[in-house]
Every structure is written in structure tokens, then in C-alpha cells.
Amino acid sequence: MACKSIATLLCPVAARIHWGFLLATRVVIGLAGGVWFPALHCIIGNWSPPLERSKLGAIAWSGTQIGNVIGLPLSGVLCQYGFDGGWPSIFYLMGIANIIWCISWYFLVFDSPVQHPRISEVEHIYIKESITKEKSASGARGPTPWKAIFTSPPFLALLTTHTCCNFGTYTLLTQLPSYMNEVLRFDIKSNGFYSALPYIGFFIMINVGGLVADELRERKILSTSHTRKVMNSMGAVIPAIFLVATSYMTCNQSAAAVALLTIGVSFSGFQYGGGFLVNHVDLARKYAGTLLGITNTVATVSGIIAPNIISAITVDKTRGQWQTVFYMTAGVYLVGAVIFVVFGDGEIQPWAEDDYAIPLDDDKVKKDGETEC
């Protein structure tokens, strides 16, 4: 995050020097920001009692939406009224905010309850006893079982739904302002405000989803597996329906379009709060950071591809072309939901249990045996 902060501050300078320099700073921001998400999952795995995992993960992940809620309208205002020409002030303020975050993180966050100097003994014992009931209680990592991971249907289902979700998320995050400008005809200042509205709902529903998911599990209404599938399906199917409905709105129905988008994006928070996003910790607490690193890397590729596909579709910037975009995004959401329902799981996988040993292939066993003789 420190590297990301510095690179963000350098963006306006880089843009004025050469586009290649700007591109380099953006690459640094991406590389530096990418490692933060797996690190967050490692901390969630170490700190969250199993039946509080959804809501604690939801609280952590909902913070990204606060950034959208603040950043989108603020950027619109700064473009018009900011210092140093307007748009550069966005990067300066965001960079400073990141530096403040880094300092706070350094003093307030610790890898596990054991290392925290200010946690109460009661809380420490509660977290430790809750986690020791799991089959991966020790959290001790041996060699990573790569083959078992990449041949695990629940993990592959998780990878697929994460990729499909990211396609929808990045489509909305990067293209929503364009849609509001080209179809709904909002000016840049109003655009920033209205583009932020769906993410206020997103923030709320992530936390609602986490609370509902843990309540269902704690009361034994649904198993962890069924809870994840239900919440993930709601977080994909409902947004798909509202995206399709939004595609039929015109510039004369802008209020209705914003309302439909807000509802649709809001419900996608269920995928984050109680659905797939915390599922990495369910499947393998000790490898949660590794699993998220894999799925998020692949899923981010869809986020790179999505804007290019949409630019190719919306050449004339017409409502009909945007309708195609929304139908396509809804279809991707549904594919991810179906695959997760069929192949997903919410229980610790055998390859993540404490007593799991990586099987050796026959040739290696034979070779080792001959050596010993």
C-alpha cells in the first residue's frame, strides 16, 4: 500500500512527462494493490471464529465500497473545482489518504490474536477455542498441495464464480459513468454523485449479507455450503434481472434507471458478504490467501477484458448497444451462479486438513525405495 500511495501521488507528474511514465505508475499501483487482497484473507482466517466469518469478512470487504462511495462523487467535484487543474487533485488526495491508512495499519493490525498486544484474554481464548474446533485448527502450513487444489471441483467452481462476478463488478465500476453520460445524459458532476448511489447500497448489502449468512449458519437453518450457494445465487440472479430491466430505460426515465441500477448493484453485495468471497476461508483456512491470490488474479483478467469488449460493442453509444452490454453481463452473472450451485462447497477440503499428506506418484515412491535399499 505504501508503494501504491507513492505511485498514486506521482500520477499527475507522470502524465505531464510522458504517457509511458504514467503507464508505469499505473502498473505499480496494480501490482502493489494486488497483494493486499490475499493478505486480507489470511488475516480473516486467523481472526474470525467460523460462525462469525461471513460478517467479519463482510465488514472488511465493504470498505472497498466506501472508497467508491466517496471517490466517485468527490472526483466529479474535484475535476471541476480542484487545484492544479482539477483532475490532478484527485490523485494527490487519494495518495495522501492511502499514506494515512498505511500508518494506521502498521500500528493497529496484527497477524493473529496471539501477536496482538491489546486484545483481552477473554477474546483471545474465545477466538482460539472457536478455531480449534476446525479440522485445520493448527493453521500450520506444509508444502502447498497444488495438484489437489487445481483438481478440486469446489475450488474450480469458486474460481469460475469469482471470475464471473468480477466481470460484472468491473463492468459496472468502470462503465457506469459512461452509461450515465451517454444514455442518461448526466453531466460530470451529477454523474459522479449518481454513479456512487449503487455503491452505497452495495456497502449496506455486503454487511446485511454477512449478518444473514452467519445467522443462518449459527441457528443451523442452513449448512455452510447451502448458505454460500443461496447467498451467492441471490447476489448474482437479482442483479442480472435488474440489469436487464435497466437496459430498457431511456434518458426520459433516468430516475428509474438509477433506481434499478442501485437495487441491482446493491444485491450483488450478497456475493461478497455471504457468498463466494469468504468461501476461500471455508475451503482451506490455512491456504486462504493463496486461494484468493489465484482466483483474484484470474478474475481480474476478466476485469481487464470487460472494458475493451464494452468499448467494441458501444461504438455508437446508443441505448441498444448498451442493452447488449447489460444482457451480456447478466448472462455472465448467471453462469457463475449456476456453476457455484452445482460444484461449490462450504466445508474444509481434505487437502486443507491438518493430517493431509501430499501423495507421491508411484515413480517417485519406487525411486525413493530403490535409493533406500
DRENDRENGU-152402 format. One line per 10 residues: number of its first residue (from 1); their letters; for each residue x, z, y of C-alpha. Coordinates in nm, 4 decimals, decimal comma. Layout:
NUM	a	X Z Y ~ ...
***
This chain:
1	macksiatll	0,0000 0,0000 0,0000 ~ 0,2936 0,0618 0,2337 ~ 0,4167 -0,2949 0,1740 ~ 0,0633 -0,4207 0,2252 ~ 0,0370 -0,2312 0,5546 ~ 0,3593 -0,3764 0,6907 ~ 0,2682 -0,7287 0,5802 ~ -0,0739 -0,6949 0,7456 ~ 0,0854 -0,5920 1,0740 ~ 0,3174 -0,8928 1,0541
11	cpvaarihwg	0,0389 -1,1494 1,0007 ~ -0,0201 -1,2369 1,3710 ~ 0,3546 -1,2705 1,4320 ~ 0,3932 -1,4797 1,1175 ~ 0,1076 -1,7118 1,2175 ~ 0,2743 -1,7825 1,5510 ~ 0,6125 -1,8550 1,3954 ~ 0,5212 -2,0829 1,1050 ~ 0,2391 -2,1243 0,8559 ~ 0,4878 -2,0729 0,5704
21	fllatrvvig	0,5771 -1,7301 0,7038 ~ 0,2061 -1,6435 0,7232 ~ 0,1564 -1,7626 0,3663 ~ 0,4448 -1,5403 0,2519 ~ 0,2944 -1,2313 0,4176 ~ -0,0417 -1,3017 0,2542 ~ 0,1280 -1,3303 -0,0865 ~ 0,2963 -0,9937 -0,0299 ~ -0,0414 -0,8404 0,0622 ~ -0,1934 -0,9738 -0,2589
31	laggvwfpal	0,0935 -0,8582 -0,4809 ~ 0,1058 -0,5140 -0,3217 ~ -0,2707 -0,4660 -0,3315 ~ -0,2955 -0,5820 -0,6913 ~ -0,1133 -0,2824 -0,8385 ~ -0,3429 -0,0361 -0,6637 ~ -0,6444 -0,1024 -0,8860 ~ -0,4737 -0,0284 -1,2211 ~ -0,3198 0,2832 -1,0656 ~ -0,6664 0,3992 -0,9629
41	hciignwspp	-0,7937 0,3600 -1,3206 ~ -0,5030 0,5658 -1,4532 ~ -0,5957 0,8468 -1,2153 ~ -0,9658 0,8220 -1,3072 ~ -0,8676 0,8517 -1,6737 ~ -0,6567 1,1622 -1,6082 ~ -0,9010 1,3387 -1,3772 ~ -1,2526 1,2556 -1,4937 ~ -1,4378 1,4532 -1,7628 ~ -1,6088 1,1975 -1,9919
51	lersklgaia	-1,9634 1,2741 -1,8737 ~ -1,8624 1,2542 -1,5068 ~ -1,6608 0,9367 -1,5428 ~ -1,9247 0,6995 -1,4037 ~ -1,9914 0,8871 -1,0808 ~ -1,6251 0,9677 -1,0122 ~ -1,5317 0,6046 -1,0718 ~ -1,8236 0,5000 -0,8521 ~ -1,7087 0,7211 -0,5654 ~ -1,3575 0,5786 -0,5864
61	wsgtqignvi	-1,4631 0,2137 -0,6121 ~ -1,7312 0,2407 -0,3455 ~ -1,4546 0,2971 -0,0940 ~ -1,3744 -0,0736 -0,1070 ~ -1,7237 -0,1428 0,0243 ~ -1,6720 0,0942 0,3170 ~ -1,3886 -0,1375 0,4150 ~ -1,6275 -0,4343 0,4068 ~ -1,8950 -0,2471 0,6000 ~ -1,6523 -0,1511 0,8752
71	glplsgvlcq	-1,4261 -0,4559 0,8646 ~ -1,6810 -0,7382 0,8795 ~ -1,8695 -0,6355 1,1971 ~ -1,5545 -0,4968 1,3579 ~ -1,3750 -0,8268 1,3003 ~ -1,6563 -1,0157 1,4687 ~ -1,6354 -0,7906 1,7755 ~ -1,2538 -0,7993 1,7891 ~ -1,2484 -1,1778 1,7700 ~ -1,4416 -1,1834 2,0973
81	ygfdggwpsi	-1,3170 -0,8727 2,2758 ~ -0,9946 -0,7654 2,1025 ~ -0,6480 -0,7541 2,2546 ~ -0,3621 -1,0053 2,2080 ~ -0,6020 -1,2979 2,1969 ~ -0,8744 -1,1356 1,9887 ~ -0,8142 -1,2136 1,6216 ~ -0,4604 -1,0609 1,6005 ~ -0,6057 -0,7203 1,6887 ~ -0,7916 -0,7241 1,3543
91	fylmgianii	-0,4616 -0,7246 1,1653 ~ -0,2998 -0,4607 1,3881 ~ -0,5870 -0,2152 1,3479 ~ -0,6185 -0,2729 0,9714 ~ -0,2443 -0,2327 0,9248 ~ -0,2412 0,0979 1,1149 ~ -0,5408 0,2209 0,9141 ~ -0,3546 0,1394 0,5915 ~ -0,0486 0,3346 0,7052 ~ -0,2656 0,6398 0,7798
101	wciswyflvf	-0,4139 0,6032 0,4303 ~ -0,0658 0,5901 0,2732 ~ 0,0367 0,9157 0,4405 ~ -0,2854 1,0865 0,3316 ~ -0,2463 0,9614 -0,0279 ~ 0,1102 1,0924 -0,0501 ~ 0,0100 1,4481 0,0396 ~ -0,3350 1,4713 -0,1222 ~ -0,3239 1,2768 -0,4506 ~ -0,1517 1,3746 -0,7773
111	dspvqhpris	-0,1332 1,2007 -1,1152 ~ -0,3123 1,4723 -1,3107 ~ -0,4669 1,8199 -1,2713 ~ -0,1502 1,9741 -1,4181 ~ 0,0579 1,8443 -1,1259 ~ -0,1860 1,9401 -0,8504 ~ -0,0645 2,2493 -0,6590 ~ -0,4007 2,3406 -0,5054 ~ -0,6531 2,2904 -0,7866 ~ -0,8290 2,6064 -0,9065
121	evehiyikes	-0,7609 2,7381 -1,2559 ~ -1,1318 2,7109 -1,3423 ~ -1,1439 2,3409 -1,2521 ~ -0,8157 2,2753 -1,4316 ~ -0,9438 2,4328 -1,7540 ~ -1,2782 2,2514 -1,7272 ~ -1,1158 1,9071 -1,6933 ~ -0,8635 1,9788 -1,9690 ~ -1,1240 2,1054 -2,2165 ~ -1,3605 1,8152 -2,1432
131	itkeksasga	-1,0917 1,5560 -2,2049 ~ -0,9533 1,7237 -2,5205 ~ -1,2841 1,6525 -2,6949 ~ -1,1978 1,2823 -2,6945 ~ -1,0067 1,1097 -2,9720 ~ -0,7413 1,0089 -2,7200 ~ -0,7148 1,3589 -2,5795 ~ -0,3384 1,3762 -2,5523 ~ -0,3159 1,0664 -2,3350 ~ 0,0307 1,0181 -2,4840
141	rgptpwkaif	0,1286 0,6532 -2,4978 ~ 0,3272 0,4939 -2,7741 ~ 0,4008 0,1207 -2,7917 ~ 0,1126 -0,0763 -2,6440 ~ -0,0944 -0,2355 -2,9250 ~ -0,1077 -0,5786 -2,7646 ~ -0,2374 -0,7637 -3,0697 ~ -0,5171 -0,5121 -3,1242 ~ -0,6133 -0,5295 -2,7562 ~ -0,6309 -0,9082 -2,7394
151	tsppflallt	-0,8251 -0,9346 -3,0660 ~ -1,0723 -0,6622 -2,9708 ~ -1,4250 -0,8061 -2,9132 ~ -1,5256 -0,5214 -2,6751 ~ -1,2166 -0,5813 -2,4636 ~ -1,2664 -0,9588 -2,4585 ~ -1,6300 -0,9026 -2,3580 ~ -1,5095 -0,6730 -2,0801 ~ -1,2597 -0,9359 -1,9684 ~ -1,5323 -1,2016 -1,9578
161	thtccnfgty	-1,7883 -0,9979 -1,7646 ~ -1,5212 -0,8816 -1,5176 ~ -1,4288 -1,2458 -1,4551 ~ -1,7922 -1,3499 -1,4099 ~ -1,8606 -1,0569 -1,1785 ~ -1,5545 -1,1356 -0,9674 ~ -1,6687 -1,4953 -0,9318 ~ -1,9939 -1,3715 -0,7797 ~ -1,8304 -1,0989 -0,5734 ~ -1,5645 -1,3246 -0,4219
171	tlltqlpsym	-1,8175 -1,5993 -0,3621 ~ -2,0310 -1,3643 -0,1555 ~ -1,7437 -1,1850 0,0152 ~ -1,5602 -1,4990 0,1260 ~ -1,8509 -1,7391 0,1728 ~ -2,1348 -1,5222 0,3025 ~ -2,0233 -1,5578 0,6685 ~ -2,0079 -1,9362 0,6224 ~ -2,3597 -1,9450 0,4769 ~ -2,4938 -1,7322 0,7606
181	nevlrfdiks	-2,3331 -1,9611 1,0152 ~ -2,4102 -2,2997 0,8559 ~ -2,7613 -2,2351 0,7215 ~ -2,9000 -1,9305 0,9029 ~ -2,7274 -2,0214 1,2345 ~ -2,5918 -1,6781 1,3270 ~ -2,3225 -1,6601 1,5954 ~ -1,9883 -1,4959 1,5112 ~ -2,0773 -1,1521 1,6492 ~ -2,4159 -1,1363 1,4743
191	ngfysalpyi	-2,2590 -1,2929 1,1661 ~ -2,0187 -1,0028 1,1264 ~ -2,2995 -0,7469 1,1507 ~ -2,5396 -0,9234 0,9144 ~ -2,2606 -1,0027 0,6674 ~ -2,1904 -0,6294 0,6462 ~ -2,5505 -0,5316 0,5640 ~ -2,5332 -0,6286 0,1942 ~ -2,2231 -0,4144 0,1527 ~ -2,3933 -0,1071 0,2961
201	gffiminvgg	-2,6443 -0,1473 0,0144 ~ -2,3590 -0,2210 -0,2281 ~ -2,1888 0,1071 -0,1333 ~ -2,5110 0,3020 -0,1859 ~ -2,5971 0,1404 -0,5190 ~ -2,2499 0,1850 -0,6661 ~ -2,2892 0,5593 -0,6238 ~ -2,6529 0,5574 -0,7384 ~ -2,5474 0,3601 -1,0451 ~ -2,2731 0,6091 -1,1277
211	lvadelrerk	-2,5091 0,9059 -1,0952 ~ -2,7818 0,7405 -1,3047 ~ -2,5346 0,6348 -1,5759 ~ -2,3907 0,9842 -1,6190 ~ -2,7368 1,1382 -1,6142 ~ -2,8499 0,9064 -1,8942 ~ -2,5438 0,9964 -2,0992 ~ -2,5482 1,3713 -2,0315 ~ -2,9166 1,4028 -2,1255 ~ -2,8495 1,1874 -2,4334
221	ilstshtrkv	-3,1194 0,9415 -2,3289 ~ -2,8754 0,6574 -2,3962 ~ -2,5362 0,6383 -2,5601 ~ -2,2357 0,5390 -2,3500 ~ -2,2459 0,1883 -2,4987 ~ -2,6138 0,1354 -2,4212 ~ -2,5762 0,2876 -2,0758 ~ -2,2944 0,0499 -1,9852 ~ -2,4919 -0,2501 -2,1124 ~ -2,8124 -0,1555 -1,9313
231	mnsmgavipa	-2,6398 -0,0823 -1,6010 ~ -2,4214 -0,3911 -1,6241 ~ -2,7196 -0,6137 -1,7052 ~ -2,9183 -0,4789 -1,4093 ~ -2,6143 -0,5340 -1,1882 ~ -2,5979 -0,8993 -1,2914 ~ -2,9552 -1,0142 -1,3569 ~ -3,1147 -0,8669 -1,0423 ~ -2,8544 -1,0209 -0,8061 ~ -2,8907 -1,3544 -0,9878
241	iflvatsymt	-3,2662 -1,3550 -0,9229 ~ -3,2293 -1,2665 -0,5557 ~ -2,9513 -1,5223 -0,5018 ~ -3,1762 -1,7984 -0,6331 ~ -3,4598 -1,6749 -0,4087 ~ -3,2234 -1,6707 -0,1079 ~ -3,1306 -2,0334 -0,1670 ~ -3,4832 -2,1419 -0,0700 ~ -3,4692 -1,9745 0,2722 ~ -3,4294 -2,1807 0,5913
251	cnqsaaaval	-3,2935 -2,0934 0,9351 ~ -3,6506 -2,0056 1,0367 ~ -3,6556 -1,7421 0,7630 ~ -3,3226 -1,5817 0,8443 ~ -3,4567 -1,2237 0,8325 ~ -3,5999 -1,2805 0,4847 ~ -3,2744 -1,4423 0,3706 ~ -3,0682 -1,1459 0,4896 ~ -3,3112 -0,9065 0,3207 ~ -3,2933 -1,0933 -0,0115
261	ltigvsfsgf	-2,9137 -1,1137 0,0017 ~ -2,8885 -0,7457 0,0865 ~ -3,1047 -0,6472 -0,2109 ~ -2,9185 -0,8800 -0,4461 ~ -2,5685 -0,7727 -0,3439 ~ -2,6759 -0,4077 -0,3428 ~ -2,7865 -0,4142 -0,7058 ~ -2,4586 -0,5726 -0,8130 ~ -2,3192 -0,2265 -0,7392 ~ -2,4646 -0,1150 -1,0736
271	qygggflvnh	-2,1923 -0,3168 -1,2456 ~ -1,9319 -0,1151 -1,0615 ~ -2,0942 0,2277 -1,0730 ~ -2,2258 0,2440 -1,4276 ~ -2,1381 -0,0898 -1,5849 ~ -1,8233 -0,2713 -1,6822 ~ -1,5802 -0,1410 -1,4215 ~ -1,5402 0,2056 -1,5707 ~ -1,5561 0,0643 -1,9249 ~ -1,1762 0,0294 -1,9385
281	vdlarkyagt	-1,1530 0,4090 -1,9445 ~ -1,4268 0,4298 -2,2098 ~ -1,2446 0,1938 -2,4434 ~ -0,8940 0,3329 -2,4009 ~ -0,8262 0,6157 -2,1589 ~ -0,4520 0,6081 -2,2174 ~ -0,4360 0,2312 -2,1583 ~ -0,6999 0,2129 -1,8828 ~ -0,4541 0,0993 -1,6168 ~ -0,3098 -0,1671 -1,8450
291	llgitntvat	-0,6542 -0,2977 -1,9413 ~ -0,7679 -0,3170 -1,5801 ~ -0,4441 -0,4899 -1,4849 ~ -0,5179 -0,7593 -1,7437 ~ -0,8870 -0,8068 -1,6656 ~ -0,8407 -0,7918 -1,2894 ~ -0,5590 -1,0476 -1,2996 ~ -0,7706 -1,2964 -1,4942 ~ -1,0822 -1,2125 -1,2933 ~ -0,9016 -1,2648 -0,9634
301	vsgiiapnii	-0,8248 -1,6226 -1,0677 ~ -1,1987 -1,6876 -1,0528 ~ -1,1901 -1,5465 -0,7012 ~ -0,9213 -1,7998 -0,6111 ~ -1,1118 -2,0866 -0,7680 ~ -1,4575 -1,9968 -0,6323 ~ -1,3958 -2,0739 -0,2610 ~ -1,2437 -2,4118 -0,3499 ~ -1,5386 -2,5038 -0,5708 ~ -1,7811 -2,3978 -0,2987
311	saitvdktrg	-1,5942 -2,5943 -0,0309 ~ -1,6180 -2,9028 -0,2512 ~ -1,9926 -2,8513 -0,3001 ~ -2,0830 -2,7707 0,0621 ~ -1,9158 -3,0710 0,2213 ~ -2,2136 -3,1441 0,4489 ~ -2,3036 -2,7761 0,4925 ~ -2,6691 -2,8345 0,4048 ~ -2,9184 -2,5872 0,2614 ~ -2,9472 -2,7999 -0,0526
321	qwqtvfymta	-2,5739 -2,7759 -0,1151 ~ -2,5787 -2,4001 -0,0654 ~ -2,8706 -2,3854 -0,3067 ~ -2,6425 -2,5373 -0,5702 ~ -2,3827 -2,2690 -0,4930 ~ -2,6324 -1,9872 -0,5387 ~ -2,7708 -2,1322 -0,8636 ~ -2,4184 -2,1691 -0,9996 ~ -2,3250 -1,8129 -0,9026 ~ -2,6438 -1,6776 -1,0609
331	gvylvgavif	-2,5610 -1,8631 -1,3825 ~ -2,2106 -1,7148 -1,3935 ~ -2,3535 -1,3652 -1,3450 ~ -2,5935 -1,4181 -1,6383 ~ -2,3221 -1,5469 -1,8726 ~ -2,1136 -1,2343 -1,8133 ~ -2,4139 -1,0074 -1,8668 ~ -2,5150 -1,1681 -2,1981 ~ -2,1639 -1,1583 -2,3430 ~ -2,1242 -0,7914 -2,2491
341	vvfgdgeiqp	-2,4579 -0,7021 -2,4114 ~ -2,3634 -0,8774 -2,7353 ~ -1,9993 -0,7760 -2,7727 ~ -1,9441 -0,4841 -2,5323 ~ -1,8897 -0,1217 -2,6365 ~ -1,8646 0,2161 -2,4666 ~ -1,6691 0,4151 -2,7235 ~ -1,2971 0,4755 -2,7648 ~ -1,1496 0,1940 -2,9714 ~ -0,9479 0,2647 -3,2884
351	waeddyaipl	-0,6321 0,1232 -3,1317 ~ -0,6580 0,3764 -2,8473 ~ -0,6925 0,6884 -3,0634 ~ -0,4078 0,9389 -3,0853 ~ -0,3465 0,8808 -3,4564 ~ -0,3368 0,4998 -3,4340 ~ -0,0220 0,3350 -3,5663 ~ 0,0577 -0,0272 -3,4862 ~ 0,0504 -0,2143 -3,8195 ~ 0,3660 -0,4002 -3,9156
361	dddkvkkdge	0,3437 -0,7501 -4,0578 ~ 0,4397 -0,7991 -4,4229 ~ 0,7595 -0,9886 -4,3483 ~ 0,8903 -0,7105 -4,1270 ~ 0,7985 -0,4429 -4,3827 ~ 0,9753 -0,6386 -4,6543 ~ 1,2806 -0,6933 -4,4386 ~ 1,2991 -0,3266 -4,3437 ~ 1,2607 -0,2319 -4,7083 ~ 1,5485 -0,4578 -4,8140
371	tec	1,7676 -0,3118 -4,5429 ~ 1,6994 0,0423 -4,6562 ~ 1,7927 -0,0474 -5,0172
***
